[in-house]
Structures are given as C-alpha cells and as structure tokens.
Amino acid sequence: MERSIRQLVSVLRSWRRSRAAASTSTPWRSTASARWSAARWRPSSTSTSTTETPDAGACRSWGGAPHWVRRRPRRLLRGARREAATVLHAAFTATVFAALAAPAQAQQPGAAIDVLDYRFELELSDESDAIEGRAAIAFRILRPAAEVEFDLDDPAAGGMVVSSATLADRALRFRQQDDRLVVSLDREAAVGERRRIEVRYRGVPADGFTIGRNRHGERTFFADNWPDRAHHWLPVVDHPSDKATVAFVITAPAHYQVVATGAFVEAIDLGAGMRRTEWRSRAPIATKVMAVGVARFVRQRQALVDGVPVETWVYPQDREVGLRAFAPGVRVLGSFERRLGDYPYAKLANVQTTTRWGGLENAGNVFYDEDAVDREGGIETLIAHEIAHQWFGDAVTESDWPHVWLSEGFATYLTACYLEWTYGRERFLEQMDRARTRVLSYVEEAPDSVIVPETVPDPRRLLSPNVYQKAAWVLHMLRGEVGDGTFWKGMRTYYQRFRDGNASTADFAAIMEEVSGRSLDWFFDQWLRRPGVPELQIGWEFDAATSAVGMDVRQTGRTIYRLPLEVEAVLEDGRAVRGRVDVEGERTTASLPLTGRPERLRIDPDRWLLMRYAVEEE
C-alpha cells in the first residue's frame, strides 16, 4: 500500500514536470537527408545555444529563501503520504511480513531465491576486531529447492564462522565452502514459498567492513561493500540484481555514534558502556550500497528538502571544515528532485569515512574519503555525482555488471547538468570538455574497449573513462538526438518505471524509444557496443562561380558512425550561417550556398558530438 501511494504521487508530480519540460527547446532535429539544402542553413542568431535550467520557477527565491526549501505544498503532500505509510505499516505485527509480501526483483538467470528482507544484528567491540553477527533473511523460492545458498567468506579464507542456522527455531544443516553458505531446508520448497532463516556467525572481516583508525587516530568501523564485498562480513546474495529491504541493529560501545541505511528507529543504552542502535530501510536496495558507519561523529541536520532530512556526519575534529565542505548537499538534492522526481530514501546523510573510494553512493548514506573535506576548491562536483547515484545506481540499479554505465555514466552526466542549472552553460561545457579529453586519451590506451561488454570477469575492471566520461557523452548526444524535453521525460519515465528495481541497457533504450516515438537501435549500438570514437577528415572549398561551399567528410576510424554534424560558416563580413550534414558511411559530401566567401568553418560549434576531427581548406 505504501509503495502504491508513493507511485501515485510520483506519477502526478512527473505529469506536472513533463508539462513544464515539454516547452523546452530541441538542440537539434534529425533528418534523413545526407546532403545540405539552402533551407537547412540559417543565421547563427537564430540558432545560438541556450542554457538549460530546471523547470520554470524552480530556482527563484521566495522571501530570500531558496525555492526548493520553501515549497510548502509539496512538503505537505509528502508529509501526508509518509503519515499514511506509517499508519499502514503499524497494522503489520512485524516488518518481515511486509517484506514477504513484496514483489520479486530481477534476479540472475537460474537464481533459486529472491531475498526480500535482511535484518543484521551486529556486536562490535574495542577489544577485538571480531564481529558477532545474527542475520535474519526472508526470501521467496524461485525454483524448487532443498538447499539455499548465500555468499559469505568461509573460515578457510579467514572469514566468518557460522555457528547455527535455524528456521522457526528449528536447527538446519549447513556447510561453508568456496565462500558460500549452503543451508539445507527442512523440506524441498516449492516455487513461490516464503521462508525466513536465521544465521549466527562470528569472525574478523577480511574486507568489506573496515575496522581501523581514522586520520585522527581514533577507532572506526565502516562498511565498504562496492562492488561485491558485502559477503566478507554479511551472509547475502552479493549481486546488484537481488535487492531487499534491510535493517541494521548495531551494539557498540556507547562513546560511538552509528549511522546506517534507512531511517532511524531507536537507540537504547544497555548499561556497562554499551548502546544498541537500529536503522531500517523500507526501500529495497542492493548489497553494494548497504552501509554502516560507527565512529565518534558530529551529526548536524542541514535542512529539510521536501520532507527529506539532509544531514552531515563528520569527525568532531573536522566539524568546521566538514560542515562547510558538505554544505552544497542541500542545493544538489533540490536540483535533482525538480528534474528527476522524488528522492527515493528516508534521509540523505553525507558522511566522512575511511572508505577506499573518493565517494561511495550508499543508499541514503553517501560515504566520502575522510580527506575530501580538505580539498582545495571544495567537493561540490563530488557531492553532486554521489547524490545523483541515489536515483541511478541505487534506486534504479543495473541488472548486471556490464550495464554499470547506467549508474556511473548517469551520475557523471547529471553532475555536469547540475553545474549547468546552477552556474550556467559555460560551466557545463567546461565539464564536458574535460570528459572529452579523458575519453580521447583512453581510446589510445584501450582501443578495443566498449561501454557495454559481453562479459565482465571482475566488475572493478569496468571502472574506466568508458563507463564514466564516455557514457556521459552518450547521454549528452542522446539528449541532442531526441530533443531536450523528450530526453528529460525519458529520464523521469525510466526512473519511475524501474525505481526500487533493476534495469538493463535494453530497458533504458526501450524507454527512450517509447517517449521519442523513434527507433534508436542504431544510436545505442554504435555508441555502447563499438570501440573508439568517430575520426573525421573534413575538407572544404569555396566555389566563387556558384557562391557555394563544398564539403567532403571522410570517416577514417575503425567504426563508421551515423552523425548529425552541425557546421557554422563565418563570412568575411562577420555574419555566420549554420547548417547540418547527416554523416553516414565512409564518405559524405555536401554543398552550401552562401552570399559571400567564408573565412572559416566551425565544426560542432555547440559541442554536441564526441569525436576527433581535422578540418582543412582545399
């Protein structure tokens, strides 16, 4: 019921946003012709680039306060929805019943189970790095099974030692082998049956849960699960396709504060210097973005953005610099909500941690490298990247690792868009130009690499400019191909359709074809599954007798692309005329009638294409 209410509200808001976006300009229109005609050329004054902004009125101030902070009607709507969800939730006698009734997520082919809910009770100590764990796992049977498997480091790897597995207080047989926990059920379970087992275990995490000292020499505990390292300390299905709701119940010395996935439930002082803290997420998430952080923190609520608390968690010694570094989070969240749809989680916590990554997009709890707060010039772009992941990567999760560009490429491009909405078109273009430089350099390093490979032996090896910067350019070119309003409608539709679930490249392409009413197979195929970038040799010549420029465009790279190439002719009297040639095949020719001799040609003047080219007057 809660999910139905959320979807209904999301649809209504998206309808409103789509009406506002429908009036935005189209960067280019695609045509079938491969030649120019005089009608397709126009003065540059009628085709100058426009700065993309959020929906009309979204950035205005209201009585001196940012518009997104003072938008009371939306906050009231969200508050009413959350109040209704709370009442409905109270009708259930246990959280697990709601989890057992949830729909299945997109599993790996052949999967035997779909995990619906995890409850992890963990005991931490200052005397040892060992953790004591109790995991309650609710799941649904996808194919007849007498045994179920979970990913968990086995003792041979120096990992977790399981002491018991039970079902309704009945002991179950189990074994640990090859980093798997195999549990025998009391009987063979049929398709559709729901089960809930409990696993007790103990051990020192070899990875995934970092226990050590922070930069101030104080003891800390931080989850670091991406991409598939949760199984080093939790019994899970450690793959992004199996999303589940989760609760973390952490018992730790009382001088620590605990932040974790989901909404705060309670904190209880147990005596003897110990405290138990519980957080729960009602939104299903992948194990890669489940998180726990235990340390001495300063916790400050920065603001409420449409009812979502935005919080900063930093070490006490870094209070001033940390609060200042994370201040942009409020503005970033508001910007993305207006463009993409409702924020998907109960809170947004920006947390200073010992993560190995510069930033890690844990759902509702972004973990940042502890030294990031000192970065000269601030970390606004890093914050924007990680918050963008809350929509794409966390709420909408790639179905398998070859599709990780749906996470990293989206966050990279949305970061550039945020800069455009906030600071103007030039900041956006600067960001995209830097991305272009990284792509062209990587093409030289890895000429055979593609964005969506057939197989991925190790997801860590995917983290390259292909899935970040090149994928961002793919989205930018898609925006140019289908038009601005259609592009953002597609992004919102994609989020609404696959929120709390999984999606593949084919799913995203299908959404974009649906909203644009066009076949885009050629676009996604050439940019995602073929290596390199377009390599163009462009020659031009002015014929005074006919007062026309002839162009000869040759593709010299290993991949032949279909490109909408815009060109601007700058005349001797200072006037400029624009047109476009649809480049197809190894060679494309075109002619342009002009009223005078051009001094030069500018290729792709508004920077909509990712390519390498050379221009020469013949």
C-alpha positions as CSV (number, residue, x, y, z in Angstrom):
1,M,0.0,0.0,0.0
2,E,2.8,2.4,0.9
3,R,4.5,1.7,-2.4
4,S,1.3,2.3,-4.3
5,I,0.8,5.7,-2.6
6,R,4.4,6.6,-3.5
7,Q,4.0,5.6,-7.1
8,L,0.7,7.5,-7.4
9,V,2.2,10.7,-6.0
10,S,5.3,10.2,-8.2
11,V,3.2,9.9,-11.3
12,L,1.2,13.1,-10.5
13,R,4.4,15.0,-9.9
14,S,6.0,13.7,-13.1
15,W,3.0,14.7,-15.1
16,R,3.3,18.2,-13.9
17,R,7.0,18.3,-14.6
18,S,6.6,16.8,-18.0
19,R,4.2,19.6,-19.0
20,A,6.8,22.2,-18.0
21,A,9.6,20.4,-19.8
22,A,7.5,19.9,-23.0
23,S,8.1,23.6,-23.9
24,T,11.9,23.5,-23.7
25,S,13.9,23.8,-26.9
26,T,15.3,21.0,-29.0
27,P,19.1,21.1,-29.5
28,W,18.8,19.6,-33.0
29,R,16.3,17.8,-35.2
30,S,17.4,14.7,-37.1
31,T,16.6,14.4,-40.8
32,A,17.0,11.5,-43.3
33,S,18.9,13.5,-45.9
34,A,22.7,13.2,-46.1
35,R,23.0,16.5,-48.1
36,W,22.5,20.1,-47.2
37,S,19.9,22.3,-48.8
38,A,19.7,26.0,-48.6
39,A,16.6,25.7,-46.4
40,R,18.6,23.9,-43.7
41,W,21.0,26.8,-43.3
42,R,20.1,29.6,-41.0
43,P,21.7,32.6,-39.4
44,S,23.6,31.9,-36.2
45,S,21.4,34.5,-34.4
46,T,18.5,32.1,-34.6
47,S,20.4,29.0,-33.5
48,T,22.5,30.1,-30.6
49,S,22.9,27.6,-27.7
50,T,20.6,28.0,-24.7
51,T,21.3,27.4,-21.1
52,E,19.4,24.5,-19.7
53,T,17.6,25.4,-16.5
54,P,15.3,23.5,-14.1
55,D,11.6,23.7,-14.6
56,A,10.1,27.2,-14.8
57,G,10.3,29.0,-11.4
58,A,12.3,26.2,-9.7
59,C,15.3,28.4,-9.0
60,R,13.5,31.6,-7.9
61,S,13.9,32.9,-4.4
62,W,10.9,33.3,-2.2
63,G,11.3,35.8,0.6
64,G,15.0,35.3,0.5
65,A,14.9,31.5,0.9
66,P,15.7,29.0,-1.8
67,H,12.6,28.0,-3.7
68,W,13.1,24.3,-3.0
69,V,13.3,24.8,0.8
70,R,10.0,26.8,0.9
71,R,7.9,24.7,-1.4
72,R,5.3,24.0,1.3
73,P,2.5,22.3,-0.7
74,R,4.9,19.6,-1.9
75,R,6.3,19.1,1.6
76,L,2.8,18.8,3.0
77,L,1.9,16.3,0.3
78,R,5.0,14.2,1.1
79,G,4.3,14.5,4.8
80,A,0.7,13.3,4.3
81,R,2.0,10.4,2.3
82,R,4.5,9.4,4.9
83,E,2.0,9.7,7.7
84,A,-0.3,7.4,5.7
85,A,2.5,5.0,5.2
86,T,3.3,5.0,8.9
87,V,-0.2,4.2,9.8
88,L,-0.4,1.3,7.3
89,H,2.9,0.0,8.5
90,A,1.7,-0.1,12.1
91,A,-1.0,-2.5,11.1
92,F,1.6,-5.2,10.5
93,T,2.8,-7.1,13.5
94,A,6.3,-7.5,12.2
95,T,8.3,-5.8,9.4
96,V,9.2,-9.1,7.8
97,F,5.5,-9.7,6.9
98,A,5.6,-6.7,4.6
99,A,8.9,-7.9,3.1
100,L,7.5,-11.3,2.4
101,A,4.6,-9.8,0.5
102,A,6.9,-7.6,-1.7
103,P,7.2,-8.3,-5.4
104,A,10.3,-10.1,-6.6
105,Q,13.2,-8.2,-8.1
106,A,15.1,-9.0,-11.3
107,Q,17.3,-12.0,-10.4
108,Q,20.3,-13.6,-12.1
109,P,19.2,-16.2,-14.5
110,G,18.7,-19.5,-12.7
111,A,18.6,-18.0,-9.2
112,A,16.9,-20.2,-6.7
113,I,15.7,-17.5,-4.3
114,D,14.8,-13.8,-4.2
115,V,15.8,-12.2,-0.9
116,L,13.1,-9.9,0.3
117,D,14.5,-8.6,3.6
118,Y,17.6,-8.7,5.8
119,R,17.9,-8.0,9.4
120,F,21.5,-7.8,10.6
121,E,22.3,-7.7,14.3
122,L,26.0,-7.0,14.9
123,E,28.0,-6.7,18.0
124,L,31.2,-4.6,17.9
125,S,33.9,-4.2,20.5
126,D,37.0,-2.1,21.2
127,E,38.8,-5.2,22.5
128,S,38.8,-7.1,19.2
129,D,38.2,-6.7,15.5
130,A,35.9,-9.8,15.6
131,I,32.2,-9.2,15.0
132,E,29.3,-11.2,16.4
133,G,26.5,-11.5,13.8
134,R,23.0,-12.6,13.7
135,A,21.3,-12.4,10.3
136,A,17.6,-12.9,9.7
137,I,17.0,-13.5,6.0
138,A,13.5,-13.6,4.4
139,F,13.3,-14.9,0.9
140,R,11.0,-16.3,-1.8
141,I,11.6,-19.5,-3.7
142,L,12.0,-19.0,-7.4
143,R,12.6,-22.7,-8.3
144,P,12.1,-25.9,-6.3
145,A,14.9,-26.1,-3.8
146,A,16.0,-28.3,-0.9
147,E,19.0,-26.1,-0.3
148,V,19.6,-22.3,-0.5
149,E,23.0,-20.5,-0.9
150,F,24.3,-17.2,0.3
151,D,27.6,-15.5,-0.3
152,L,29.8,-15.5,2.8
153,D,33.5,-15.7,3.4
154,D,34.3,-19.2,4.7
155,P,36.8,-19.9,7.5
156,A,39.4,-21.2,5.1
157,A,39.7,-17.6,3.8
158,G,40.0,-16.3,7.3
159,G,36.4,-15.1,7.2
160,M,33.1,-15.7,9.0
161,V,32.5,-18.9,11.0
162,V,28.8,-19.9,11.1
163,S,27.7,-21.5,14.4
164,S,24.0,-22.1,13.6
165,A,21.2,-21.8,11.0
166,T,17.6,-22.1,12.1
167,L,14.1,-21.9,10.6
168,A,11.4,-21.1,13.2
169,D,13.8,-22.1,16.0
170,R,14.4,-25.5,14.3
171,A,18.1,-26.2,13.6
172,L,19.0,-26.6,9.9
173,R,22.0,-28.4,8.5
174,F,24.5,-26.1,6.8
175,R,28.0,-26.1,5.4
176,Q,30.5,-23.5,4.3
177,Q,32.6,-24.0,1.2
178,D,34.1,-21.8,-1.6
179,D,32.9,-18.6,0.1
180,R,29.3,-19.9,0.1
181,L,27.0,-20.7,3.0
182,V,24.7,-23.6,1.9
183,V,21.7,-24.2,4.1
184,S,19.5,-27.3,3.9
185,L,15.9,-26.6,4.3
186,D,13.6,-28.8,6.4
187,R,12.0,-30.0,3.1
188,E,12.1,-29.1,-0.5
189,A,10.4,-25.8,-1.0
190,A,8.1,-25.1,-3.9
191,V,8.1,-22.1,-6.2
192,G,6.5,-19.1,-4.5
193,E,7.0,-20.3,-0.9
194,R,8.4,-17.8,1.6
195,R,10.9,-18.7,4.2
196,R,12.8,-16.8,6.9
197,I,16.0,-18.3,8.3
198,E,18.4,-17.0,11.0
199,V,22.2,-17.4,10.8
200,R,24.6,-16.8,13.7
201,Y,28.2,-16.3,12.9
202,R,31.5,-14.7,14.1
203,G,34.8,-13.6,12.6
204,V,37.2,-10.8,11.6
205,P,36.1,-9.3,8.3
206,A,38.8,-9.8,5.6
207,D,37.3,-7.0,3.5
208,G,34.1,-5.0,3.1
209,F,33.9,-3.8,6.7
210,T,36.9,-1.8,7.6
211,I,37.9,-1.7,11.2
212,G,40.8,0.6,12.0
213,R,41.8,4.2,12.8
214,N,40.8,7.4,11.1
215,R,43.1,10.2,10.3
216,H,42.9,11.5,13.9
217,G,44.0,8.1,15.3
218,E,40.5,7.2,16.6
219,R,38.9,3.7,16.1
220,T,36.2,3.5,13.4
221,F,34.1,0.9,11.7
222,F,32.9,1.4,8.1
223,A,31.1,-0.7,5.6
224,D,32.7,-0.6,2.1
225,N,30.7,-3.0,0.1
226,W,31.1,-1.9,-3.5
227,P,31.0,-3.8,-5.8
228,D,30.6,-7.2,-4.3
229,R,32.4,-7.2,-0.9
230,A,29.4,-7.4,1.5
231,H,29.8,-11.1,1.7
232,H,33.1,-10.7,3.6
233,W,31.1,-9.8,6.7
234,L,27.4,-10.5,5.9
235,P,25.6,-13.6,4.6
236,V,23.9,-12.2,1.5
237,V,23.2,-12.6,-2.2
238,D,26.0,-10.3,-3.2
239,H,24.8,-9.2,-6.6
240,P,23.1,-6.0,-7.7
241,S,20.1,-7.9,-9.2
242,D,18.9,-9.1,-5.8
243,K,17.6,-6.1,-3.9
244,A,16.0,-6.3,-0.5
245,T,14.8,-4.1,2.4
246,V,17.3,-4.1,5.3
247,A,17.7,-3.3,9.0
248,F,20.9,-2.8,10.8
249,V,20.9,-3.3,14.6
250,I,24.4,-2.3,16.0
251,T,25.5,-2.9,19.5
252,A,28.7,-1.0,20.2
253,P,30.5,1.0,22.9
254,A,28.3,4.0,23.9
255,H,31.0,6.5,23.0
256,Y,30.3,5.9,19.3
257,Q,27.5,7.2,17.1
258,V,26.0,4.9,14.5
259,V,24.7,5.8,11.0
260,A,23.3,3.2,8.7
261,T,21.0,2.5,5.8
262,G,17.4,3.7,6.1
263,A,15.5,5.7,8.8
264,F,16.5,5.9,12.4
265,V,14.4,3.6,14.6
266,E,15.8,3.7,18.1
267,A,18.9,3.8,20.3
268,I,18.9,2.1,23.7
269,D,21.6,2.4,26.4
270,L,22.2,-1.1,27.6
271,G,24.4,-0.3,30.5
272,A,28.0,-1.3,31.0
273,G,29.0,1.3,28.5
274,M,27.1,-0.3,25.6
275,R,24.4,1.1,23.3
276,R,22.2,-0.6,20.7
277,T,21.2,1.5,17.6
278,E,18.7,0.4,14.9
279,W,18.2,1.8,11.4
280,R,15.8,0.3,8.8
281,S,15.3,0.8,5.1
282,R,11.8,0.1,3.7
283,A,13.1,0.7,0.2
284,P,14.7,-2.4,-1.4
285,I,18.4,-1.8,-2.2
286,A,21.3,-3.8,-3.5
287,T,24.0,-5.1,-1.1
288,K,26.6,-2.9,-2.8
289,V,25.0,0.2,-1.3
290,M,24.0,-1.1,2.1
291,A,26.1,0.8,4.7
292,V,27.0,1.1,8.4
293,G,29.3,3.7,9.9
294,V,30.4,3.6,13.6
295,A,32.7,6.3,14.9
296,R,32.7,9.5,17.0
297,F,30.7,11.9,14.9
298,V,29.3,15.3,15.0
299,R,25.8,14.9,13.4
300,Q,24.1,18.0,12.1
301,R,20.8,18.4,10.2
302,Q,21.4,20.9,7.4
303,A,17.8,21.3,6.1
304,L,14.6,19.5,5.1
305,V,14.2,19.3,1.3
306,D,10.6,18.3,0.6
307,G,10.5,16.5,3.9
308,V,13.8,14.7,3.4
309,P,16.4,15.4,6.2
310,V,19.8,16.3,4.8
311,E,22.4,15.5,7.4
312,T,26.2,15.9,7.8
313,W,28.2,13.3,9.8
314,V,31.8,14.3,10.4
315,Y,34.6,13.7,12.9
316,P,34.5,16.1,15.9
317,Q,38.0,17.4,15.0
318,D,36.8,18.3,11.5
319,R,33.5,19.9,12.5
320,E,34.0,23.3,10.9
321,V,35.7,22.3,7.7
322,G,33.4,19.3,7.3
323,L,30.1,21.2,7.7
324,R,31.4,23.7,5.2
325,A,32.5,21.0,2.7
326,F,29.2,19.2,2.7
327,A,27.0,22.4,2.6
328,P,26.2,22.1,-1.1
329,G,24.3,18.8,-0.5
330,V,21.0,20.7,0.2
331,R,21.1,22.6,-3.1
332,V,22.2,19.5,-5.1
333,L,19.3,17.4,-3.7
334,G,16.7,20.1,-4.5
335,S,18.1,20.4,-8.1
336,F,17.8,16.7,-8.8
337,E,14.4,16.3,-7.3
338,R,13.0,19.0,-9.5
339,R,14.4,17.4,-12.6
340,L,14.2,13.7,-11.9
341,G,11.4,13.0,-9.4
342,D,11.1,12.3,-5.7
343,Y,14.2,11.4,-3.8
344,P,13.9,7.7,-3.1
345,Y,15.1,7.3,0.6
346,A,14.3,8.3,4.1
347,K,17.3,10.6,4.5
348,L,20.4,11.9,2.9
349,A,23.5,11.7,5.1
350,N,26.8,12.9,3.8
351,V,29.4,11.0,5.9
352,Q,33.1,11.5,6.5
353,T,34.7,8.0,6.5
354,T,37.7,5.8,5.8
355,T,36.3,4.5,2.5
356,R,38.9,3.5,-0.1
357,W,36.9,5.4,-2.7
358,G,36.7,9.2,-3.2
359,G,33.0,8.9,-2.7
360,L,30.7,5.8,-2.3
361,E,27.0,6.2,-3.1
362,N,25.5,4.1,-0.4
363,A,21.7,4.4,-0.4
364,G,20.8,7.4,1.7
365,N,24.3,7.4,3.3
366,V,27.0,8.7,1.0
367,F,30.4,7.8,2.3
368,Y,33.3,10.2,1.4
369,D,37.0,9.8,1.8
370,E,37.9,11.4,5.1
371,D,40.5,13.8,3.5
372,A,37.9,15.1,0.9
373,V,36.8,17.8,3.3
374,D,40.2,19.4,2.9
375,R,40.1,19.5,-0.9
376,E,41.0,22.9,-2.3
377,G,38.1,24.4,-4.2
378,G,35.5,22.2,-2.4
379,I,33.8,19.0,-3.3
380,E,30.6,20.2,-4.9
381,T,31.0,18.1,-8.0
382,L,31.8,15.0,-6.0
383,I,28.7,15.6,-3.9
384,A,26.6,16.0,-7.0
385,H,27.9,12.8,-8.5
386,E,27.2,10.8,-5.4
387,I,23.8,12.2,-4.8
388,A,22.8,11.6,-8.5
389,H,23.6,8.0,-7.8
390,Q,20.7,7.9,-5.3
391,W,18.4,7.9,-8.4
392,F,20.5,6.0,-10.8
393,G,22.6,3.2,-9.4
394,D,20.8,2.9,-6.1
395,A,17.0,3.3,-6.7
396,V,17.3,2.1,-10.3
397,T,20.1,-0.4,-10.2
398,E,21.9,-2.1,-13.2
399,S,20.6,-5.7,-13.6
400,D,24.2,-6.9,-14.1
401,W,27.7,-5.5,-14.2
402,P,28.0,-5.0,-17.9
403,H,25.3,-2.3,-17.5
404,V,27.2,-0.3,-14.9
405,W,27.2,2.7,-17.2
406,L,23.6,3.1,-16.2
407,S,24.9,4.1,-12.9
408,E,28.3,5.8,-13.4
409,G,27.6,7.4,-16.7
410,F,24.3,8.8,-15.5
411,A,25.9,10.3,-12.3
412,T,28.7,11.8,-14.4
413,Y,26.4,13.5,-16.8
414,L,24.0,14.6,-14.2
415,T,26.9,16.3,-12.4
416,A,27.6,18.3,-15.5
417,C,23.9,19.1,-15.8
418,Y,23.8,20.3,-12.2
419,L,26.6,22.7,-12.9
420,E,24.7,24.0,-15.9
421,W,21.5,24.5,-13.9
422,T,23.4,26.2,-11.1
423,Y,26.2,28.2,-12.8
424,G,25.3,28.3,-16.5
425,R,26.1,26.7,-19.8
426,E,29.8,27.5,-19.8
427,R,30.4,25.5,-16.6
428,F,28.6,22.6,-18.2
429,L,30.7,22.8,-21.4
430,E,33.9,23.0,-19.4
431,Q,32.9,19.8,-17.5
432,M,32.0,18.0,-20.8
433,D,35.3,19.2,-22.5
434,R,37.3,17.7,-19.6
435,A,35.3,14.5,-20.1
436,R,36.0,14.5,-23.8
437,T,39.8,14.8,-23.1
438,R,39.7,11.8,-20.8
439,V,37.8,9.8,-23.4
440,L,40.2,10.6,-26.3
441,S,43.1,9.7,-24.1
442,Y,41.6,6.4,-23.0
443,V,40.9,5.5,-26.6
444,E,44.6,5.5,-27.2
445,E,45.2,3.3,-24.1
446,A,42.4,0.8,-24.7
447,P,41.4,1.0,-28.4
448,D,39.2,-2.2,-28.3
449,S,37.2,-1.4,-25.2
450,V,33.5,-0.7,-25.3
451,I,31.0,0.7,-22.8
452,V,28.8,-2.4,-22.6
453,P,31.0,-5.6,-22.9
454,E,29.7,-9.1,-23.4
455,T,31.1,-10.4,-20.1
456,V,32.7,-9.0,-17.0
457,P,35.1,-11.2,-15.1
458,D,35.7,-8.6,-12.4
459,P,33.4,-5.5,-12.1
460,R,36.3,-3.5,-10.7
461,R,37.9,-3.6,-14.1
462,L,34.9,-1.7,-15.6
463,L,35.8,1.5,-13.8
464,S,37.3,3.4,-16.7
465,P,36.5,6.5,-18.7
466,N,34.2,4.3,-20.8
467,V,31.5,4.0,-18.1
468,Y,32.1,7.5,-16.7
469,Q,33.0,10.1,-19.2
470,K,32.2,8.4,-22.5
471,A,28.9,7.2,-21.1
472,A,28.1,10.8,-20.0
473,W,28.8,11.9,-23.6
474,V,26.4,9.2,-24.9
475,L,23.7,10.7,-22.7
476,H,24.5,14.2,-24.0
477,M,24.4,13.1,-27.6
478,L,21.1,11.3,-26.9
479,R,19.7,14.5,-25.5
480,G,20.7,16.2,-28.7
481,E,19.3,13.5,-30.9
482,V,15.8,13.2,-29.3
483,G,15.4,16.8,-28.0
484,D,15.7,18.3,-24.6
485,G,12.1,17.9,-23.4
486,T,11.9,14.3,-24.7
487,F,15.2,13.4,-23.1
488,W,14.2,14.6,-19.6
489,K,10.8,13.0,-20.0
490,G,12.6,9.7,-20.8
491,M,14.9,10.1,-17.7
492,R,11.9,10.6,-15.4
493,T,9.9,7.8,-17.0
494,Y,12.9,5.4,-16.7
495,Y,13.2,6.3,-13.0
496,Q,9.5,5.9,-12.3
497,R,9.3,2.6,-14.2
498,F,12.3,0.9,-12.6
499,R,12.5,2.6,-9.2
500,D,13.4,0.1,-6.4
501,G,14.2,-2.4,-9.1
502,N,16.7,-3.3,-11.8
503,A,17.2,-2.3,-15.4
504,S,19.4,-3.2,-18.3
505,T,20.7,-1.1,-21.3
506,A,17.8,-2.6,-23.3
507,D,15.3,-1.3,-20.7
508,F,16.7,2.2,-20.9
509,A,16.8,2.2,-24.7
510,A,13.2,0.9,-24.8
511,I,12.1,3.8,-22.6
512,M,13.8,6.4,-24.8
513,E,12.2,4.8,-27.9
514,E,8.8,4.9,-26.2
515,V,8.9,8.6,-25.3
516,S,10.5,9.7,-28.5
517,G,8.5,7.5,-30.8
518,R,11.6,6.6,-32.8
519,S,13.8,3.6,-33.3
520,L,17.2,4.2,-31.6
521,D,18.9,0.9,-32.1
522,W,21.5,2.4,-34.3
523,F,22.3,5.0,-31.7
524,F,22.8,2.7,-28.8
525,D,24.6,0.1,-30.9
526,Q,27.3,2.4,-32.3
527,W,28.0,4.2,-29.1
528,L,27.7,1.4,-26.5
529,R,28.9,-1.7,-28.2
530,R,31.5,-0.5,-30.7
531,P,35.0,0.7,-29.7
532,G,36.6,4.1,-30.3
533,V,35.1,7.4,-31.3
534,P,34.4,9.0,-34.7
535,E,37.5,10.0,-36.6
536,L,36.7,12.6,-39.3
537,Q,38.8,14.3,-42.0
538,I,36.9,17.3,-43.2
539,G,37.8,19.2,-46.4
540,W,36.1,22.2,-47.7
541,E,36.3,24.5,-50.8
542,F,34.6,27.7,-51.8
543,D,33.4,28.0,-55.4
544,A,33.1,31.7,-56.3
545,A,31.3,30.9,-59.5
546,T,28.4,29.3,-57.7
547,S,28.9,31.1,-54.4
548,A,28.8,27.8,-52.5
549,V,31.0,25.8,-50.2
550,G,31.5,22.1,-50.9
551,M,32.4,19.8,-48.0
552,D,33.9,16.3,-48.1
553,V,33.6,14.4,-44.8
554,R,35.6,11.1,-44.6
555,Q,35.4,8.7,-41.6
556,T,38.9,7.2,-41.1
557,G,38.3,5.3,-37.8
558,R,37.6,1.6,-37.3
559,T,33.9,2.2,-36.6
560,I,31.7,4.0,-39.1
561,Y,29.2,6.2,-37.3
562,R,25.9,8.0,-38.1
563,L,26.4,11.6,-37.0
564,P,24.3,14.8,-37.2
565,L,27.2,17.2,-37.8
566,E,26.5,20.9,-37.3
567,V,28.7,23.4,-39.1
568,E,28.9,27.2,-38.9
569,A,30.3,29.2,-41.8
570,V,31.8,32.5,-40.7
571,L,31.7,35.0,-43.6
572,E,34.2,37.8,-44.3
573,D,31.6,40.4,-43.3
574,G,31.3,38.8,-39.8
575,R,27.9,37.1,-40.5
576,A,27.6,33.4,-39.6
577,V,25.4,30.8,-41.2
578,R,24.7,27.4,-39.7
579,G,23.6,24.1,-41.2
580,R,23.9,20.4,-40.6
581,V,25.1,17.4,-42.6
582,D,24.0,13.9,-41.7
583,V,27.2,12.0,-41.9
584,E,26.7,8.3,-42.9
585,G,29.1,5.8,-44.4
586,E,32.8,6.3,-45.0
587,R,32.3,9.4,-47.1
588,T,29.7,12.1,-47.2
589,T,29.6,15.2,-49.4
590,A,27.5,18.3,-49.2
591,S,27.3,21.8,-50.7
592,L,26.3,25.1,-49.1
593,P,25.0,28.2,-51.0
594,L,26.4,31.4,-49.4
595,T,26.2,35.1,-50.2
596,G,30.0,35.6,-49.7
597,R,33.3,33.9,-49.1
598,P,33.7,32.2,-45.7
599,E,36.7,33.0,-43.6
600,R,36.5,29.7,-41.7
601,L,34.2,26.8,-40.8
602,R,33.4,25.9,-37.2
603,I,32.6,22.3,-36.7
604,D,30.1,21.3,-34.0
605,P,30.0,24.9,-32.6
606,D,27.7,24.0,-29.7
607,R,29.7,20.9,-28.7
608,W,27.1,18.2,-29.1
609,L,29.3,15.4,-30.5
610,L,32.1,13.3,-29.2
611,M,34.6,12.9,-31.9
612,R,38.1,13.6,-33.2
613,Y,38.4,15.6,-36.4
614,A,40.7,17.7,-38.6
615,V,39.5,20.5,-40.9
616,E,41.4,21.7,-44.0
617,E,40.5,24.2,-46.7
618,E,41.3,22.6,-50.0
